[in-house]
Amino acid sequence: MPNREIVEWWRGFLCAVPGRLGEKARWRWYGFTAEAGVRVLPHVLIYYPENLTIGCNTGIAAYCQLNARAGIEIGNNVLIGPGSYIWSQNHKMRDAKINIREQGYELSPVAIEDDVWIAARSVILPGVRLARGTVVAAGSVVTKSSEPNAIIAGTPAKVIGKRESGSEIIHQQSDSD
């Protein structure tokens, strides 16, 4: 498919363009839908960009990967830290008599609501909905949806606190405390 290869070369070029010019070029020509104020930094790899929607004033840091095959919706004022992964598909693997490679994919969209911060090197798996105001700690693997204003961390990610009005953070008591 020569046209498909040309598209991949074009996206590879856009991925590498530095600075504000690169941000504007990616916003305009990568193939995703984005509102005003979106910043997609260099070396962000997006699979199926036509299935990605990004709200206003959202930033995606360098070296992130997004697989939007089943769809990814990102709200307004979202921060996605460097090296994070957001995936809307996963390999089927239940049948041990069939090679995993031959079982196809399970597709499940991802939704990230407004005012979410996904810290560096986090992984968001298919079917997850991060509710408004959620904070995902660095290096977390998110397998389940969150409640509004939750602070989640770990592998797999669990609620460790809640954001409240003002500057105080409420921490949950753990078994080790």
mmCIF file of the C-alpha atoms, coordinates in Angstrom:
data_MODEL
# 
_entry.id   MODEL 
# 
loop_
_atom_site.group_PDB 
_atom_site.id 
_atom_site.type_symbol 
_atom_site.label_atom_id 
_atom_site.label_alt_id 
_atom_site.label_comp_id 
_atom_site.label_asym_id 
_atom_site.label_entity_id 
_atom_site.label_seq_id 
_atom_site.pdbx_PDB_ins_code 
_atom_site.Cartn_x 
_atom_site.Cartn_y 
_atom_site.Cartn_z 
_atom_site.occupancy 
_atom_site.B_iso_or_equiv 
_atom_site.pdbx_formal_charge 
_atom_site.auth_seq_id 
_atom_site.auth_comp_id 
_atom_site.auth_asym_id 
_atom_site.auth_atom_id 
_atom_site.pdbx_PDB_model_num 
ATOM 1   C CA . MET A 1 1   ? 0.000   0.000   0.000  1.00 0.00 ? 1   MET A CA 1 
ATOM 2   C CA . PRO A 1 2   ? 2.061   2.953   -1.150 1.00 0.00 ? 2   PRO A CA 1 
ATOM 3   C CA . ASN A 1 3   ? -0.454  5.511   0.202  1.00 0.00 ? 3   ASN A CA 1 
ATOM 4   C CA . ARG A 1 4   ? -0.343  3.946   3.685  1.00 0.00 ? 4   ARG A CA 1 
ATOM 5   C CA . GLU A 1 5   ? 3.446   4.063   3.661  1.00 0.00 ? 5   GLU A CA 1 
ATOM 6   C CA . ILE A 1 6   ? 3.430   7.727   2.620  1.00 0.00 ? 6   ILE A CA 1 
ATOM 7   C CA . VAL A 1 7   ? 1.080   8.520   5.525  1.00 0.00 ? 7   VAL A CA 1 
ATOM 8   C CA . GLU A 1 8   ? 3.413   6.714   7.962  1.00 0.00 ? 8   GLU A CA 1 
ATOM 9   C CA . TRP A 1 9   ? 6.450   8.623   6.614  1.00 0.00 ? 9   TRP A CA 1 
ATOM 10  C CA . TRP A 1 10  ? 4.541   11.910  6.990  1.00 0.00 ? 10  TRP A CA 1 
ATOM 11  C CA . ARG A 1 11  ? 3.534   11.077  10.580 1.00 0.00 ? 11  ARG A CA 1 
ATOM 12  C CA . GLY A 1 12  ? 7.108   10.034  11.364 1.00 0.00 ? 12  GLY A CA 1 
ATOM 13  C CA . PHE A 1 13  ? 8.326   13.394  10.117 1.00 0.00 ? 13  PHE A CA 1 
ATOM 14  C CA . LEU A 1 14  ? 5.693   15.288  12.134 1.00 0.00 ? 14  LEU A CA 1 
ATOM 15  C CA . CYS A 1 15  ? 6.596   13.287  15.243 1.00 0.00 ? 15  CYS A CA 1 
ATOM 16  C CA . ALA A 1 16  ? 10.201  14.531  15.102 1.00 0.00 ? 16  ALA A CA 1 
ATOM 17  C CA . VAL A 1 17  ? 9.726   18.249  14.388 1.00 0.00 ? 17  VAL A CA 1 
ATOM 18  C CA . PRO A 1 18  ? 10.858  20.191  17.498 1.00 0.00 ? 18  PRO A CA 1 
ATOM 19  C CA . GLY A 1 19  ? 9.557   23.373  19.106 1.00 0.00 ? 19  GLY A CA 1 
ATOM 20  C CA . ARG A 1 20  ? 6.352   25.342  18.702 1.00 0.00 ? 20  ARG A CA 1 
ATOM 21  C CA . LEU A 1 21  ? 6.418   24.785  14.952 1.00 0.00 ? 21  LEU A CA 1 
ATOM 22  C CA . GLY A 1 22  ? 6.339   21.021  15.565 1.00 0.00 ? 22  GLY A CA 1 
ATOM 23  C CA . GLU A 1 23  ? 3.479   21.370  18.053 1.00 0.00 ? 23  GLU A CA 1 
ATOM 24  C CA . LYS A 1 24  ? 1.430   23.384  15.561 1.00 0.00 ? 24  LYS A CA 1 
ATOM 25  C CA . ALA A 1 25  ? 2.237   20.981  12.716 1.00 0.00 ? 25  ALA A CA 1 
ATOM 26  C CA . ARG A 1 26  ? 1.223   17.916  14.744 1.00 0.00 ? 26  ARG A CA 1 
ATOM 27  C CA . TRP A 1 27  ? -1.971  19.634  15.878 1.00 0.00 ? 27  TRP A CA 1 
ATOM 28  C CA . ARG A 1 28  ? -2.902  20.519  12.317 1.00 0.00 ? 28  ARG A CA 1 
ATOM 29  C CA . TRP A 1 29  ? -1.701  17.561  10.231 1.00 0.00 ? 29  TRP A CA 1 
ATOM 30  C CA . TYR A 1 30  ? -1.243  14.421  12.338 1.00 0.00 ? 30  TYR A CA 1 
ATOM 31  C CA . GLY A 1 31  ? -4.863  13.311  11.870 1.00 0.00 ? 31  GLY A CA 1 
ATOM 32  C CA . PHE A 1 32  ? -6.397  13.585  15.355 1.00 0.00 ? 32  PHE A CA 1 
ATOM 33  C CA . THR A 1 33  ? -9.151  15.999  16.395 1.00 0.00 ? 33  THR A CA 1 
ATOM 34  C CA . ALA A 1 34  ? -7.953  18.690  18.812 1.00 0.00 ? 34  ALA A CA 1 
ATOM 35  C CA . GLU A 1 35  ? -9.230  21.895  20.364 1.00 0.00 ? 35  GLU A CA 1 
ATOM 36  C CA . ALA A 1 36  ? -7.308  25.149  20.906 1.00 0.00 ? 36  ALA A CA 1 
ATOM 37  C CA . GLY A 1 37  ? -4.241  25.180  23.121 1.00 0.00 ? 37  GLY A CA 1 
ATOM 38  C CA . VAL A 1 38  ? -3.307  21.505  22.640 1.00 0.00 ? 38  VAL A CA 1 
ATOM 39  C CA . ARG A 1 39  ? 0.429   20.746  22.901 1.00 0.00 ? 39  ARG A CA 1 
ATOM 40  C CA . VAL A 1 40  ? 1.764   17.447  21.580 1.00 0.00 ? 40  VAL A CA 1 
ATOM 41  C CA . LEU A 1 41  ? 5.526   17.443  22.139 1.00 0.00 ? 41  LEU A CA 1 
ATOM 42  C CA . PRO A 1 42  ? 8.076   15.700  19.888 1.00 0.00 ? 42  PRO A CA 1 
ATOM 43  C CA . HIS A 1 43  ? 8.426   11.931  19.707 1.00 0.00 ? 43  HIS A CA 1 
ATOM 44  C CA . VAL A 1 44  ? 4.794   11.201  20.585 1.00 0.00 ? 44  VAL A CA 1 
ATOM 45  C CA . LEU A 1 45  ? 3.643   8.149   18.645 1.00 0.00 ? 45  LEU A CA 1 
ATOM 46  C CA . ILE A 1 46  ? -0.068  7.867   17.882 1.00 0.00 ? 46  ILE A CA 1 
ATOM 47  C CA . TYR A 1 47  ? -1.578  4.760   16.321 1.00 0.00 ? 47  TYR A CA 1 
ATOM 48  C CA . TYR A 1 48  ? -4.968  5.330   14.646 1.00 0.00 ? 48  TYR A CA 1 
ATOM 49  C CA . PRO A 1 49  ? -4.922  9.117   15.185 1.00 0.00 ? 49  PRO A CA 1 
ATOM 50  C CA . GLU A 1 50  ? -8.265  9.414   13.402 1.00 0.00 ? 50  GLU A CA 1 
ATOM 51  C CA . ASN A 1 51  ? -9.823  7.829   16.537 1.00 0.00 ? 51  ASN A CA 1 
ATOM 52  C CA . LEU A 1 52  ? -8.223  10.302  18.973 1.00 0.00 ? 52  LEU A CA 1 
ATOM 53  C CA . THR A 1 53  ? -10.029 13.387  20.290 1.00 0.00 ? 53  THR A CA 1 
ATOM 54  C CA . ILE A 1 54  ? -8.234  15.925  22.518 1.00 0.00 ? 54  ILE A CA 1 
ATOM 55  C CA . GLY A 1 55  ? -9.900  18.788  24.428 1.00 0.00 ? 55  GLY A CA 1 
ATOM 56  C CA . CYS A 1 56  ? -8.517  22.305  24.830 1.00 0.00 ? 56  CYS A CA 1 
ATOM 57  C CA . ASN A 1 57  ? -5.392  23.243  26.794 1.00 0.00 ? 57  ASN A CA 1 
ATOM 58  C CA . THR A 1 58  ? -4.204  19.640  27.028 1.00 0.00 ? 58  THR A CA 1 
ATOM 59  C CA . GLY A 1 59  ? -0.532  18.673  26.921 1.00 0.00 ? 59  GLY A CA 1 
ATOM 60  C CA . ILE A 1 60  ? 1.025   15.378  25.892 1.00 0.00 ? 60  ILE A CA 1 
ATOM 61  C CA . ALA A 1 61  ? 4.719   15.169  26.813 1.00 0.00 ? 61  ALA A CA 1 
ATOM 62  C CA . ALA A 1 62  ? 7.525   13.635  24.775 1.00 0.00 ? 62  ALA A CA 1 
ATOM 63  C CA . TYR A 1 63  ? 7.861   9.898   24.206 1.00 0.00 ? 63  TYR A CA 1 
ATOM 64  C CA . CYS A 1 64  ? 4.230   9.027   24.927 1.00 0.00 ? 64  CYS A CA 1 
ATOM 65  C CA . GLN A 1 65  ? 2.456   6.355   22.908 1.00 0.00 ? 65  GLN A CA 1 
ATOM 66  C CA . LEU A 1 66  ? -1.281  6.324   22.281 1.00 0.00 ? 66  LEU A CA 1 
ATOM 67  C CA . ASN A 1 67  ? -3.070  3.462   20.538 1.00 0.00 ? 67  ASN A CA 1 
ATOM 68  C CA . ALA A 1 68  ? -6.523  4.778   19.661 1.00 0.00 ? 68  ALA A CA 1 
ATOM 69  C CA . ARG A 1 69  ? -7.757  1.832   17.601 1.00 0.00 ? 69  ARG A CA 1 
ATOM 70  C CA . ALA A 1 70  ? -10.934 1.551   19.739 1.00 0.00 ? 70  ALA A CA 1 
ATOM 71  C CA . GLY A 1 71  ? -10.968 5.290   20.458 1.00 0.00 ? 71  GLY A CA 1 
ATOM 72  C CA . ILE A 1 72  ? -9.378  7.596   23.011 1.00 0.00 ? 72  ILE A CA 1 
ATOM 73  C CA . GLU A 1 73  ? -11.151 10.718  24.256 1.00 0.00 ? 73  GLU A CA 1 
ATOM 74  C CA . ILE A 1 74  ? -9.064  13.187  26.260 1.00 0.00 ? 74  ILE A CA 1 
ATOM 75  C CA . GLY A 1 75  ? -10.806 16.106  27.966 1.00 0.00 ? 75  GLY A CA 1 
ATOM 76  C CA . ASN A 1 76  ? -9.796  19.685  28.658 1.00 0.00 ? 76  ASN A CA 1 
ATOM 77  C CA . ASN A 1 77  ? -6.809  20.764  30.787 1.00 0.00 ? 77  ASN A CA 1 
ATOM 78  C CA . VAL A 1 78  ? -5.274  17.272  30.903 1.00 0.00 ? 78  VAL A CA 1 
ATOM 79  C CA . LEU A 1 79  ? -1.551  16.701  31.513 1.00 0.00 ? 79  LEU A CA 1 
ATOM 80  C CA . ILE A 1 80  ? 0.063   13.497  30.251 1.00 0.00 ? 80  ILE A CA 1 
ATOM 81  C CA . GLY A 1 81  ? 3.623   13.012  31.505 1.00 0.00 ? 81  GLY A CA 1 
ATOM 82  C CA . PRO A 1 82  ? 6.590   11.841  29.447 1.00 0.00 ? 82  PRO A CA 1 
ATOM 83  C CA . GLY A 1 83  ? 6.814   8.218   28.449 1.00 0.00 ? 83  GLY A CA 1 
ATOM 84  C CA . SER A 1 84  ? 3.208   7.390   29.299 1.00 0.00 ? 84  SER A CA 1 
ATOM 85  C CA . TYR A 1 85  ? 1.170   4.844   27.342 1.00 0.00 ? 85  TYR A CA 1 
ATOM 86  C CA . ILE A 1 86  ? -2.566  4.906   26.663 1.00 0.00 ? 86  ILE A CA 1 
ATOM 87  C CA . TRP A 1 87  ? -3.864  1.801   24.930 1.00 0.00 ? 87  TRP A CA 1 
ATOM 88  C CA . SER A 1 88  ? -7.395  1.022   23.675 1.00 0.00 ? 88  SER A CA 1 
ATOM 89  C CA . GLN A 1 89  ? -6.658  -2.489  22.404 1.00 0.00 ? 89  GLN A CA 1 
ATOM 90  C CA . ASN A 1 90  ? -5.085  -5.575  23.855 1.00 0.00 ? 90  ASN A CA 1 
ATOM 91  C CA . HIS A 1 91  ? -4.203  -9.057  22.606 1.00 0.00 ? 91  HIS A CA 1 
ATOM 92  C CA . LYS A 1 92  ? -6.704  -11.848 23.126 1.00 0.00 ? 92  LYS A CA 1 
ATOM 93  C CA . MET A 1 93  ? -4.931  -14.691 24.910 1.00 0.00 ? 93  MET A CA 1 
ATOM 94  C CA . ARG A 1 94  ? -7.466  -16.946 26.659 1.00 0.00 ? 94  ARG A CA 1 
ATOM 95  C CA . ASP A 1 95  ? -7.204  -20.004 24.367 1.00 0.00 ? 95  ASP A CA 1 
ATOM 96  C CA . ALA A 1 96  ? -3.957  -21.811 25.223 1.00 0.00 ? 96  ALA A CA 1 
ATOM 97  C CA . LYS A 1 97  ? -4.358  -24.025 22.132 1.00 0.00 ? 97  LYS A CA 1 
ATOM 98  C CA . ILE A 1 98  ? -3.984  -21.051 19.797 1.00 0.00 ? 98  ILE A CA 1 
ATOM 99  C CA . ASN A 1 99  ? -0.902  -18.854 19.553 1.00 0.00 ? 99  ASN A CA 1 
ATOM 100 C CA . ILE A 1 100 ? -1.550  -15.464 21.162 1.00 0.00 ? 100 ILE A CA 1 
ATOM 101 C CA . ARG A 1 101 ? -0.431  -13.815 17.925 1.00 0.00 ? 101 ARG A CA 1 
ATOM 102 C CA . GLU A 1 102 ? -3.316  -15.528 16.076 1.00 0.00 ? 102 GLU A CA 1 
ATOM 103 C CA . GLN A 1 103 ? -6.129  -14.715 18.525 1.00 0.00 ? 103 GLN A CA 1 
ATOM 104 C CA . GLY A 1 104 ? -6.752  -11.128 17.436 1.00 0.00 ? 104 GLY A CA 1 
ATOM 105 C CA . TYR A 1 105 ? -7.508  -8.159  19.652 1.00 0.00 ? 105 TYR A CA 1 
ATOM 106 C CA . GLU A 1 106 ? -9.983  -7.009  22.263 1.00 0.00 ? 106 GLU A CA 1 
ATOM 107 C CA . LEU A 1 107 ? -10.999 -3.404  21.702 1.00 0.00 ? 107 LEU A CA 1 
ATOM 108 C CA . SER A 1 108 ? -12.239 -1.084  24.438 1.00 0.00 ? 108 SER A CA 1 
ATOM 109 C CA . PRO A 1 109 ? -12.179 2.729   24.314 1.00 0.00 ? 109 PRO A CA 1 
ATOM 110 C CA . VAL A 1 110 ? -10.392 4.906   26.873 1.00 0.00 ? 110 VAL A CA 1 
ATOM 111 C CA . ALA A 1 111 ? -11.856 8.138   28.271 1.00 0.00 ? 111 ALA A CA 1 
ATOM 112 C CA . ILE A 1 112 ? -9.894  10.743  30.199 1.00 0.00 ? 112 ILE A CA 1 
ATOM 113 C CA . GLU A 1 113 ? -12.120 13.455  31.614 1.00 0.00 ? 113 GLU A CA 1 
ATOM 114 C CA . ASP A 1 114 ? -11.197 17.102  32.326 1.00 0.00 ? 114 ASP A CA 1 
ATOM 115 C CA . ASP A 1 115 ? -8.449  18.207  34.755 1.00 0.00 ? 115 ASP A CA 1 
ATOM 116 C CA . VAL A 1 116 ? -6.613  14.863  34.911 1.00 0.00 ? 116 VAL A CA 1 
ATOM 117 C CA . TRP A 1 117 ? -2.870  14.544  35.506 1.00 0.00 ? 117 TRP A CA 1 
ATOM 118 C CA . ILE A 1 118 ? -1.195  11.351  34.327 1.00 0.00 ? 118 ILE A CA 1 
ATOM 119 C CA . ALA A 1 119 ? 2.363   11.490  35.669 1.00 0.00 ? 119 ALA A CA 1 
ATOM 120 C CA . ALA A 1 120 ? 5.437   10.177  33.845 1.00 0.00 ? 120 ALA A CA 1 
ATOM 121 C CA . ARG A 1 121 ? 5.706   6.599   32.611 1.00 0.00 ? 121 ARG A CA 1 
ATOM 122 C CA . SER A 1 122 ? 2.163   5.623   33.543 1.00 0.00 ? 122 SER A CA 1 
ATOM 123 C CA . VAL A 1 123 ? 0.190   3.040   31.583 1.00 0.00 ? 123 VAL A CA 1 
ATOM 124 C CA . ILE A 1 124 ? -3.555  3.372   30.967 1.00 0.00 ? 124 ILE A CA 1 
ATOM 125 C CA . LEU A 1 125 ? -5.087  0.113   29.721 1.00 0.00 ? 125 LEU A CA 1 
ATOM 126 C CA . PRO A 1 126 ? -8.145  -0.483  27.494 1.00 0.00 ? 126 PRO A CA 1 
ATOM 127 C CA . GLY A 1 127 ? -11.590 0.290   28.887 1.00 0.00 ? 127 GLY A CA 1 
ATOM 128 C CA . VAL A 1 128 ? -10.403 2.698   31.592 1.00 0.00 ? 128 VAL A CA 1 
ATOM 129 C CA . ARG A 1 129 ? -12.247 5.941   32.333 1.00 0.00 ? 129 ARG A CA 1 
ATOM 130 C CA . LEU A 1 130 ? -10.270 8.448   34.407 1.00 0.00 ? 130 LEU A CA 1 
ATOM 131 C CA . ALA A 1 131 ? -12.869 10.671  36.069 1.00 0.00 ? 131 ALA A CA 1 
ATOM 132 C CA . ARG A 1 132 ? -12.569 14.441  36.342 1.00 0.00 ? 132 ARG A CA 1 
ATOM 133 C CA . GLY A 1 133 ? -9.728  15.597  38.585 1.00 0.00 ? 133 GLY A CA 1 
ATOM 134 C CA . THR A 1 134 ? -7.968  12.221  38.836 1.00 0.00 ? 134 THR A CA 1 
ATOM 135 C CA . VAL A 1 135 ? -4.212  12.172  39.523 1.00 0.00 ? 135 VAL A CA 1 
ATOM 136 C CA . VAL A 1 136 ? -2.232  9.117   38.415 1.00 0.00 ? 136 VAL A CA 1 
ATOM 137 C CA . ALA A 1 137 ? 1.131   8.748   40.186 1.00 0.00 ? 137 ALA A CA 1 
ATOM 138 C CA . ALA A 1 138 ? 4.268   8.201   38.111 1.00 0.00 ? 138 ALA A CA 1 
ATOM 139 C CA . GLY A 1 139 ? 4.856   4.645   36.958 1.00 0.00 ? 139 GLY A CA 1 
ATOM 140 C CA . SER A 1 140 ? 1.327   3.449   37.713 1.00 0.00 ? 140 SER A CA 1 
ATOM 141 C CA . VAL A 1 141 ? -0.489  0.818   35.668 1.00 0.00 ? 141 VAL A CA 1 
ATOM 142 C CA . VAL A 1 142 ? -4.182  1.730   35.544 1.00 0.00 ? 142 VAL A CA 1 
ATOM 143 C CA . THR A 1 143 ? -6.467  -1.248  34.937 1.00 0.00 ? 143 THR A CA 1 
ATOM 144 C CA . LYS A 1 144 ? -9.738  0.130   36.392 1.00 0.00 ? 144 LYS A CA 1 
ATOM 145 C CA . SER A 1 145 ? -11.722 3.342   36.105 1.00 0.00 ? 145 SER A CA 1 
ATOM 146 C CA . SER A 1 146 ? -11.431 6.010   38.795 1.00 0.00 ? 146 SER A CA 1 
ATOM 147 C CA . GLU A 1 147 ? -13.820 8.145   40.831 1.00 0.00 ? 147 GLU A CA 1 
ATOM 148 C CA . PRO A 1 148 ? -13.683 11.967  40.538 1.00 0.00 ? 148 PRO A CA 1 
ATOM 149 C CA . ASN A 1 149 ? -10.654 13.597  42.227 1.00 0.00 ? 149 ASN A CA 1 
ATOM 150 C CA . ALA A 1 150 ? -9.048  10.256  43.112 1.00 0.00 ? 150 ALA A CA 1 
ATOM 151 C CA . ILE A 1 151 ? -5.291  9.997   43.590 1.00 0.00 ? 151 ILE A CA 1 
ATOM 152 C CA . ILE A 1 152 ? -4.213  6.588   42.336 1.00 0.00 ? 152 ILE A CA 1 
ATOM 153 C CA . ALA A 1 153 ? -0.845  4.847   42.363 1.00 0.00 ? 153 ALA A CA 1 
ATOM 154 C CA . GLY A 1 154 ? 0.812   1.474   41.951 1.00 0.00 ? 154 GLY A CA 1 
ATOM 155 C CA . THR A 1 155 ? 0.769   -1.632  39.814 1.00 0.00 ? 155 THR A CA 1 
ATOM 156 C CA . PRO A 1 156 ? -2.087  -2.201  39.494 1.00 0.00 ? 156 PRO A CA 1 
ATOM 157 C CA . ALA A 1 157 ? -3.149  1.312   40.484 1.00 0.00 ? 157 ALA A CA 1 
ATOM 158 C CA . LYS A 1 158 ? -5.251  1.707   43.632 1.00 0.00 ? 158 LYS A CA 1 
ATOM 159 C CA . VAL A 1 159 ? -6.752  4.750   45.326 1.00 0.00 ? 159 VAL A CA 1 
ATOM 160 C CA . ILE A 1 160 ? -4.276  6.254   47.803 1.00 0.00 ? 160 ILE A CA 1 
ATOM 161 C CA . GLY A 1 161 ? -6.032  9.565   48.448 1.00 0.00 ? 161 GLY A CA 1 
ATOM 162 C CA . LYS A 1 162 ? -8.504  12.149  47.265 1.00 0.00 ? 162 LYS A CA 1 
ATOM 163 C CA . ARG A 1 163 ? -8.134  15.736  46.100 1.00 0.00 ? 163 ARG A CA 1 
ATOM 164 C CA . GLU A 1 164 ? -10.199 18.176  48.143 1.00 0.00 ? 164 GLU A CA 1 
ATOM 165 C CA . SER A 1 165 ? -11.064 21.877  47.892 1.00 0.00 ? 165 SER A CA 1 
ATOM 166 C CA . GLY A 1 166 ? -8.149  24.059  48.931 1.00 0.00 ? 166 GLY A CA 1 
ATOM 167 C CA . SER A 1 167 ? -4.577  22.842  49.230 1.00 0.00 ? 167 SER A CA 1 
ATOM 168 C CA . GLU A 1 168 ? -5.025  19.960  51.665 1.00 0.00 ? 168 GLU A CA 1 
ATOM 169 C CA . ILE A 1 169 ? -4.831  16.375  50.373 1.00 0.00 ? 169 ILE A CA 1 
ATOM 170 C CA . ILE A 1 170 ? -6.647  13.647  52.259 1.00 0.00 ? 170 ILE A CA 1 
ATOM 171 C CA . HIS A 1 171 ? -4.632  10.396  52.414 1.00 0.00 ? 171 HIS A CA 1 
ATOM 172 C CA . GLN A 1 172 ? -6.286  7.064   53.003 1.00 0.00 ? 172 GLN A CA 1 
ATOM 173 C CA . GLN A 1 173 ? -5.049  4.945   55.888 1.00 0.00 ? 173 GLN A CA 1 
ATOM 174 C CA . SER A 1 174 ? -3.206  1.851   54.640 1.00 0.00 ? 174 SER A CA 1 
ATOM 175 C CA . ASP A 1 175 ? -2.603  -1.451  56.405 1.00 0.00 ? 175 ASP A CA 1 
ATOM 176 C CA . SER A 1 176 ? 1.056   -0.524  56.970 1.00 0.00 ? 176 SER A CA 1 
ATOM 177 C CA . ASP A 1 177 ? 0.270   2.821   58.699 1.00 0.00 ? 177 ASP A CA 1 
# 
